[in-house]
Amino acid sequence: MSVRDLEILPSEECTLLTQTWNATQHEYPSDLCLHQLFEQQVALTPDAVALVHGDQSLTYAELNVRANSLAYQLIQLGVKPDDLVAICVARSPAMIIGLLAIMKAGGAYVPLDPLYASDRLTGILDDAAPAIIVADKVGSIAIGDVALSTRVAVDPKALDQDAISNPQITQLTSRHLAYVIYTSGSTGKPKGVTIEHQGVVNTIKSQQSILNLGSSTRTTQFLSISFDASVHEIFTALCFGGTLYLPHDDVRLDRHRMWDYLSRHSITHTALTPTILLDCKDMSTLETLHRVTVGGEAMPPTLPQILKTLAPNSTIVNAYGPTEITITATLWTCPPDFCEDIVPIGRPIDNKLIYLLDEQLRAVPLGAIGEMYIGGVGVARGYLNRPQLTAERFLPDPFAVEAGARMYKTGDLARYLPDGNIAYLGRTDHQVKIRGFRIELGEIEARLTEHPIVSEAVVVALGEETNRRLVAYVVARPDEQLANSLRSHLMERLPEYMIPAAYVRLDMLPLTSNGKLDRRALPAPDGNVFARETYEAPQGEAETALAQIWTELLHLERVSRHDNFFALGGHSLLAMQMIERLRRIGYSVSVRALFDTPTLYVLAQSLQTQHADLTPANLITSDITTITPDLLPLIDLTQLEIDHIIEQVPGGVANIQDIYALSPLQDGILFHHMLATKGDPYLLITTLAFDNRALLDRYLNAMQQIVNRHDILRTAFFWKELSTPAQVVLRHAPLSVTELKLDPADGPIPEQLKRRFDPHQHRID
């Protein structure tokens, strides 16, 4: 008998680690499909707002009807359970409608991000081989005519008619596929992870109480639908009566606009990576944020304190889970006073099982490092069309009672903490996570060796967890444009987050004494290994300021005015940092402008234009007695219209601080307000109770101070008898207090108050 065959773990400890700490059995609707969970919610709250995108909003009933209409089209085209249907749609309500419709028709959706490289999309389509693609105009362009020519394309925005009744697919069960999401593959070929409805329903339901999900939930959908965490974002809102907010790309990619979006829409729940949150550490406080789910990469121990300042009313939840086990395996709720050096990933969620095992699949002792294996409800069927890889990664569960139970070999290293929480320690292989994306370095290496001048390639991730960059080392023929050539080659084949920042040419790869690659001997990249142009010094104030910021963010000695931000290793998160630094020195630029014109001197021209475009000063001073059109540079009103506004303002001219037009978002909100015959979809009502009048008076005094401090809380909106809707900032807006005497004989007092102030019954104009 060899030493490795000896059982060193006492049976009591083995039971603790594999059974006691895995006692996660919990009831859930195991017979329901994901879309049926949504349909149940539609029946409960048909008129509640389900989805908001810009100035568009859909109620649960409206969203369901549109999804049904598309589902019936798909059924007519022959979609049946376990059929794969691709979806490639720009961020819009049509994206959510498409996902729901595919599942309602019985199919499993295969998400394709229109921002991905065409080769990547083609590779997924070739592997999944869907006969039908749900694609709008943007998606059709991204996929290309060749790929579309052999498939039926359905536009989710071209619906024939409304369909109130939900499709009934009699043969569909919760053990059929809900979606197939492709993750990075070590051989260079992405692998499709096949996920059943039952696992998704369990994951979503298990988080209802932990995240306090319900009808007041307002959550965001920031992530690409090609990323499985998007399922969490979408359905933690739509399965429990909440509202899903779907921002445009320019909001997602600009951290200031993103943070402002969270604030303006009073978002209560959001899911973000640590990298993004650390980049928001100097933002304003968000009082409405109640839950922040952190995932995608290891949480730094400094983040809880940062979030405590950013969102003082929020609870931080650290989430861990590979795509192969259906979104989430463990959760950890951060205590308010947390100040440890290690942030746990928590314990298994309902009906999930976690094992930390050695190479012989034996439980490692408490506190020892082992590889994480995950079993229970939600383990994927496997990898689409990859039986050998499926057999290697999805193994029989030796600890399970149920016959045929399987577990997934994650490749993640972890150890148990004394209290039963789990600490994540890294990877066993060369898979990495950058900005929340899981990347198989071998896939990038395989693509590099497809280039005619490259014979060997190695890719490594350098830098700290929250600021990692990929560096490619290649054995290749000498080429002055090597970095540019290789970057262009990869841009056609891989998504942006998999493109290396630097390319180092070597005569040969360094080897250890036993002939294996010596990664520690790879040289550090210098400034000459980035994809850059011939150096020409920046010219003018804007170019110089921009170049200085680039050198600091990208850790370069100098930047040419012809250099490309992304070719130098920039990415969307660094772009957010760049925009913030520009704001600090008085410049303004959108993320979209950066993506459209990433070359330094061209982007600098945009900076100069926007720098000169300053908001005009407020001309309405406190001592004026009349307001005329020339005092209103931000809105076009006649004198009669101005006088009409003044007549309606308490205190007249003396109480008017400013008048200007509505923003596009406010226009949309006003449109929905005017469209509603009862109530207002954007109006929130809160009921508070106080033990005595003194407490009420203190509360009113505090609220009045807040109103006095913030202009937006003293802003009134006028549109009747005006050619252009106007917002008017008042100098003084005393809170209005109405005292009521309610008779208990008419019913419970809280219910009477609710009816009295219910926006569905009483318009508050």
SEDREN-196358 format. One record per residue (C-alpha): residue in one letter; z, x, y. Coordinates in steps of 0.1 Angstrom, whole numbers, plus 2048, in hexadecimal, padded with zeros to 3 digits. Layout:
AZXY...
//
This chain:
M800800800S7F680E822V80D80B841R7F57F2851D7FC7DA834L8217D9839E8307B9848I8457C5865L84C7A4876P86A78F86AS86076C85FE87675C87AE86476F895C842767886T84B742885L8567448AAL8367558B5T81D7418A0Q82E71F89DT84B7188B5W8397258D4N81A7128C8A82B6F08C5T8126E18DDQ8096C18CBH8036A58E4E7F26838E2Y7D16808F4P7B26698F2S7A267E8D6D7876638D0L77A6628F3C75D676901L760686924H74966D935Q75D650925L77C65E936F76965B957E75D63894EQ78162D948Q78A63896BV76C62697AA77A60696BL79B60D97BT79061799EP76B60D9A3D76E60C9C9A78062D9CEV76C64B9DCA7626619BFL74B67B9CFV7466889F2H7296A09FBG7236A6A20D71F683A30Q718673A0ES7336629F9L73264E9D9T74C6379CBY7556399A6A73F61A9A0E7226289B3L7246499A1N72663897FV708621986R6F263E990A6FD653972N6F663595CS6D363096AL6CA654963A6DA652940Y6C4635936Q6A6649940L6B166592AI6B864D90DQ695640911L68866390EG6996678EDV6BA6798F5K6D46758DAP6F66848D0D6F66AA8D0D6D46AD8E1L6D46C78FBV6C86BD91EA6C56D8939I6CF6D095DC6C46E597BV6CC6D399BA6D76DF9BER6FB6D89C9S6FB6B39D0P7076929C2A6E86939ABM6F96B1999I71769C990I70267E988G6EC694971L70A6A295DL71967F958A6F767094EI6EF68A934M711684923K70E65E926A6EC660914G6FD6738F8G6EF695900A7006B6909Y6F86C592AV6EC6E992EP6F36F4952L6DA709964D6E3716987P6C471699DL6D17359AEY6CE74998EA6B1761987S693750978D694767959R6B875C953L6AF738955T69073D93EG6A674F925I6BF733923L6A3719920D69272D904D6B372F8F1A6C070C8F6A69D6FD8F3P6A46DB904A6886C2904I6936B3925I69E6C2946V6B06AF961A6A36C1980D69E6B99A5K6856CB9BBV69C6EA9C0G6A26EC99AS67D6E8992I6747059A8A68F71B999I684714976G65F71897DD640705971V63C718951A65E70E943L65A6EB950S6376E6941T6456E491DR6626CC926V6686AA935A6776AD958V68C690966D69668F98BP6BA68298FK6B26779B2A6956609A7L6A8644997D69562498FQ6B160A991D6D6606990A6E760296EI70A5F496ES7105F3949N71A614938P70362091CQ71161A8FAI7076368E2T7156298C1Q71164A8AEL72165F8C9T74466C8C2S75C6848D3R75269F8BAH72F6A18C8L7266BB8E2A72E6B5907Y71D6D5915V7106F790CI719712926Y709734924T71E753929S71577892BG70B78890AS7107AC900T6ED7AF8F1G6DC7A5911K6D7782906P6EF767915K7017528FAG70572D8FBV7287208F5T7286FE8E4I7446E78F0E74D6C58E2H75A6A78F6Q77B6A68E4G7856C98F0V77C6C1914V78F6A0914N7AE6B2907T7AB6CD921I7A76B593EK7C269D933S7DB6B992CQ7DA6C3951Q7E06A095FS8066A4962I8066C9969L7EF6C6986N7FC6A4991L7D9694990G7D467199CS7C36599B5S7CF66E9D3T7C068E9C5R7A569E9DBT7956BC9C9T7786D39D0Q75A6DD9BBF7537019C6L7477119A6S724713996I7206F997AS715716964F73A721965D75170C94EA76D70A968S7556F297AV75D6D895FH7826DB969E7796D798EI7636B8988F7776A496ET79A6AA97AA78F695997L77867C987C78E673969F7AD66B97CG7A165899BG79F6759B3T78367E9CBL76C69C9C4Y7606AF9E3L73F6C19DEP7396DA9FAH7176E9A03D71070D9F9D71571AA1CV73970DA1BR74071B9F8L73473EA02D745740A24R76B743A20H772737A43R75D718A3EM76B714A1CW78F715A29D7866FEA45Y7766E6A2CL7966E5A18S7A96DDA38R7916C3A47H7906AFA27S7B56B2A1FI7AD6C09FDT7CB6BE9E6H7BE6D19C8T7A76EF9C5A79F70A9ACL79672D9B8T7967519ACP7B076A9B7T79577E9C9I78C7619DFL7B07589E6L7B977B9EFD79C77BA07C7AB75CA18K7CD76CA1ED7CA76AA44M7BE746A46S7D1729A56T7EB716A42L7DF6F9A2DE7FB6DFA2BT7E86C6A16L7E16DD9F8H7F76D39DBR7E96E69BEV7D67079BDT7C871099BV7C1735998G7AB74297DG78C756974E79E778977A7C1787975M7D877B990P7E77979A5P80D7959A9T8097949CFL7F57749CFP81175A9CAQ8227669EAI8017659FDL7FA7419F1K81E7379FAT81573FA1EL7F2731A1DA7FB710A0BP82170CA0EN8206E99FDS80B6F49E0T8146FD9BCI80171A9AEV7F471798AN7E6736978A7CC72C95FY7BD740942G7A273792AP78074391CT76272C91CE76472C8F6I7857188F5T77B6FE90FI785709932T7AA70E92FA7C271C914T7E1723928L7F1719949W80E72895CT81E71797AC82B730993P84F72A99EP85572A9C4D86A74A9C3F85375F9ADC8547849B4E84D796993D8347B298DI82279F971V81277C975P81276A954I7F6754948G81073D93AR81172991AP7F7716906I7EE6F3914D7EF6D48FFN7E16D88DCK7D76FC8E1L7E47198CCI7E873D8D7Y7EC75A8BFL7F177F8C8L7E57928A9D7DE7B589CE7BE7C188BQ7CA7B186AL7CF79087BR7F5792879A80C788895V8177A58AAP83D7A88B2L84B7988D2G8417AE8EFA8277C28DDI8027C18E7G7EA7AD8D2E7C879E8D4M7C87798DEY7BA7608C6I7B973B8D1G7B971D8BAG7BF6F88BCV7AA6DC8CCG78D6E98E1V7817078CDA75C7078D1R7447008B4G7377238BAY7197348CBL6F87218CBN6DF7318B3R6F674F8ADP70674988AQ71076E885L7217718A7T73274F8A1A74075B880E74D77B890R75F76A8ADF76974889EL78074E880P795739869D7B8733877P7D174285EF7EF73186FA7E170D872V7EC6F185CE7CB6DE85FA7B06E6847G7926F7856A7A3700877R79471D88AM79E7358A5Y78B7498BFK78D76F8C1T78F7748E7G78E79A8EAD7AA796904L7CA7AB900A7EC79B908R81179B900Y82D7828FFL84778391AP86B77C90FD86A75891BG84B750907N832753923I81476991DA809787932Y7E478F933L7DD7B5931G7B77B9930R79A7BB918T7947CC8F7D76F7D28FEH7597D991BQ7577B5927V7637B294BK76A796964I75D79A988R7647809A2G76D768986F74D76D972R74F77A94EI736796949E72B7A792AL7217CA937G70A7CE919E6F47B2926I6EE7C6946E6E97E6932A6CF7D491CR6BC7C893BL6BC7EB94AT6AD7FB92CE6907E292EH6857F594DP66980E944I67A82D953V69C827944S6A5834921E6CA82F921A6E381B936V70881693AV7187FD952V73D7FF95DA7537EC974L76580198EG7807F89A7E79E7E29A8E79F7C0998T7977AD9B8N77D7C59C5R76A7D09A6R7467DC9A7L72D7E398CV71E80698AA70080D973Y6FB830964V6D8836957V6C5851945A6A484E957R687861965P68C86E989D6828539A2E68B8539C7Q68B82D9C7L69F82B9A6A6BB8159B4N6A37FD9C6S68C7FB9A7L6A87F498FR6B97DB9A6S6987C89AAH6937C9985L6B57B997EM6B37A099AE69678F988R6AA78D967L6CF78996FP6E5774987E6F27859A6Y71578B999M7077A197DI6F37B8994P7037DB996A70C7E89B9A70180C9B1Y6E981E999V6F184298ER6D685697DL6E186F962D6CE88894DM6E487D930L70286792AP72387A925L73087A901T7528808F1S75689B8D6N74F8808BBG72F8768CCK73A8568DDL73584D901D74F85D917R753843932R76E857944A755873949L73C85D95CP73A86A980A74685599EP7288469B1D7208559D4G70D8469F1N6EB8509E3V6ED8399C5F6E98189D7A6C98059DCR6C280F9FFE6A7818A18T69F838A2BY6BB83EA43E6B7833A67A6D5831A7DP6E080EA89Q6D5805AADG6E87F1AC6E70A7E1AC7A7047C6AACE6F47DEA93T7107F8A98A72B7DEA93L71B7D1A74A7157F3A66Q73A7FCA6BI7457DEA58W72D7E5A3CT739808A37E75D7FCA35L7567DFA1DL73E7F2A07H750814A08L732827A15E730844A2DR713836A41V6FB818A41S6D7818A4CR6CA7FCA63H6B07F5A47D6CA7F2A2BN6CF7D1A18F6F37C4A15F6EF7B99F1A6DB7D79E6L6F97EC9F2G7107D99DBG7197BC9F1H72079A9E2S72C7789EDL7517809EFL74A79FA04A73378AA19M751774A21Q765792A2BM74979FA41I74577DA53E76B77DA5AR76A7A1A69L74C797A7ER760779A8CR77C790A95I7667A4AADG755785ABCY736780AA6S72C762A91V714760A74S710748A56V70F752A32R6ED743A30A6E075AA4BL6ED778A37F6DC76CA17D6BB765A2AT6BC786A3EP6D27A0A2CT6C27BEA3DL6D97CCA57Y6C27CDA76V6B47AAA6FL6D779CA6AA6E37ADA8AQ6C879AA9DS6D877AA91L6FA786A9BQ6EE78DABFT6DF76AAC1Q6FE759AB5H715770ACAA704763AE9D70673FADEL729738AEBT73A716AEEP73970BB13A75A709B25N76C6E8B28L7646DBB4CI77C6BDB4BT79A6CBB5DS7BC6B9B62D7B66B3B87I7956A1B87T79267CB8FT770675B82I75B680B64T735684B68P71A68DB4FD7186B1B5DL73C6B7B51L7326AFB2DP71C6CCB20L7216C3AFBI71669FAFCD6FB68BB0EL70A66BB1DT701656B3BQ71964FB57L71C62BB4BE725637B28I73F64FB36D74F634B4BH74F61DB2CI763638B19I77B63DB37E783618B38Q78F618B13V7A5638B16P7C9631B1EG7D0642B3FG7AB646B48V79C666B55A7BE677B58N7C3674B32I7A1683B28Q7A16A7B1ED77E6AAB11I760696B04Y7466A3AECA72F698AD0L739693AABS7326AEA91P71A6A6A75L7386A1A5DQ748689A76D728676A7AG728671A54I74C665A55L74564DA71F72663FA5EH73C637A40H757627A56M73D611A66L72D609A44A74E5FDA35T7555D8A3BK7795DCA2FG78E5FBA34D78361FA38P77C636A1BY789654A2FL7A9644A3BL7C9650A2AI7E963BA2CT80C64AA24T82C637A22L84D649A2AA87163CA29F88F648A3DD8B4642A38N8BB63BA5CR8AB638A7FA8B665BA89L8A166BA6EL883655A77D88665FA9CR888684A92Y86967FA7DL85666DA99N860689AB1A8536A4A99M832691A94Q82E68DAB9Q8316B2ABEI8166B8AA4V7FF69FAB6N8066B0AD7R7FD6D2AC8H7DC6C9AB7D7BE6BCACAI7AE6ABAACL7CD695AA8R7C8689ACCT7A3682AC7A79565FAC9F772655ABEF75B63DAD1W73A630AC6K73660CAD1E71E607AEEL71662DAEES6F563DAE7T70765AAD6P729658AC5A74366CAD8Q76567CAD1V77E67CAEDV79C693AEDL7B9683AFFR7D3697B12H7EF681B06A7F066BAE7P81365CAE2L81964FABFS81862AABCV83661AAAAT8355F7A9DE8555E7A91L8535CCA77K86C5B4A68L8625ACA44D871591A2FP87B59DA0BA87257A9FFD84D582A05G84F59E9EBP85A5C29E8I85B5D3A0BP8465F1A00E82B5D99F4Q82C5C6A14L8285E6A28K80B5F1A12R7F95D0A18R8005D1A3DF7F05F4A41D7D75F3A24P7B65FEA33H7A45E9A19Q7B35CAA2AH7B75D4A4ER79E5E9A62I7B0603A78D798608A94
//
